[in-house]
Structure formats: structure tokens, C-alpha cells
């Protein structure tokens, strides 16, 4: 699958080249290991994510990709190694701390409030940006009213950006899967993250839905300047969108480089064909 270069797609060479040459590291994973009992989910993995790039994390099923995202945003705490984000090194962080510091994510299985509307789901992503206490919000007067109006204005901008105006008042449980994934992306964008983690953003989508999601991911990168790390099984999407790719297999890193370098790596070929094990 190819994304239209006119819409900021992979043909936009200046953006990709600038991201590759930008040496500023936003997040660094250093020698991270994670085990569940005797099962090793991640084994001594190190890589970095540079500011402004789209960084893909790929590998066969069970390679440790989602576990790695869970370590980055604090759902899992590794037994070894550290995560450095914006210059601060840590081993443990809780998800709300990661969110408050600028890390947002979507999930492999859509995690929305199914009975709430599209607008209210995206609005929930603004909760960390609200500073008035519960008393003011309950009264909804004065400063609290002005604050919520400003946040709703930002949410409406995201709805326009994602082209979902027609479903803004629709309960998300009634939406088709592809639109639910778009709403979940909107909720993550409402947090105004510096680092956006996308866990299989195109899983279960048809070709048209994948093309739409690819366009939005590129637009988030280009227009918002958001750094993106994504897990994706569609290799066409990975090769088209990514500036750099890290490959995991059975919890270990087996390759790291540009899409072209990774595509020709024999270890990667063996892992996906299943001949190495």
C-alpha cells in the first residue's frame, strides 16, 4: 500500500530526511528486560526514538512488541534496564505519570467508553489539562466554564482534523471498527502528547480504512510535529510510514535501521518466514 505523497506521504523526502538526521533523542530504551515468572518477554533490548520521527516496532506474534510499549508508558515495570524520556532516566513510572509528562497511546483492542459520544470520548483526553477543581466544575460557572469551553474548542479542532464531524454526537459503541480506531486516535491527540504510541492502529481495517489512517498518522507527524512509535503487522504500511524500524523476535532485538536496511536483513527474513527457529 502506498500513501499519496501529495498528502504528506512517504514521497515527502525532506521530512523523512530531516527526521533521520535529527540527532535529538526524545526517548531511549537501555538494556531493558521484562519477565513474567519464568517467561522472558523482553531480553536486554536497547534502542532510541528521535524527536519528530515515526519509529516502527515490528516482529512476529509474541515478539514482545506490546510489552515494550507497556514498559515505555508505565503499565509494566522492567526487572532490568532503564527508560530515559526528555533527559530524565527512570526504571518505574505509572501510566498517569507518563501521560502527564507527554506520552499518550492507543491500544491493540479499542479502549473507549462505548456508551459515550465521540465528542465526550475525545474530551476525556483533556482531563489532565483541566486545572479547576471538582467544586468549580460542578458549578460550571466562571473560570470552570471558560476552561471547559476552551477545551471543547480544542476537541472540535481534533474532530475536524480527523474528519469525523458527522459522528461527533454518536455513541462510539454504534460506530464501525475503523471509525472507533479514529476516535481513539483523537482521544490520544487531545492529550497533546510529545510521544504518541500506536499499538496496531490498522488492525482489522480494510484497505480504504488503512489508507485513511496512514494519512492521519503522517499528518499528525507533519502538522503537529508529534513523535510517533507504532506497532504494525502490515509491512507495506511500515515501509511507507516509518523513518526507522526496530525488529524484535522472541523478546530480543534482531535488527534496527531504515526500512530499506531492515527489509534486506537476513535475520528479519528468517524470523518472518519461521526458518530461524
Secondary structure, 3 states (H helix, E strand, C coil): CCCCHHHCCCCCHHHHHHHHHCCCEEEEEEEEEEEECCEEEEEEEEEEEECCCEEEEECCCCCCHHHHHHHHCCCCCCCEEEEEECCEEECCCCHHHHHHHCEEECCCCCCCCCCCEHHHHHHHCCHHHCCCCHHHHHHCCHHHHHHHHHHHHHHHHHHHHCCCHHHCCCEHHHCCHHHHHHHHHHHHHHCCCCEEEEECCCCCCCHHHHHHHHHHHHHHHHHHCCEEEEECCCHHHHHHHCCEEEEEECCEEEEEECHHHHHCCHHHHHHHHCCCC
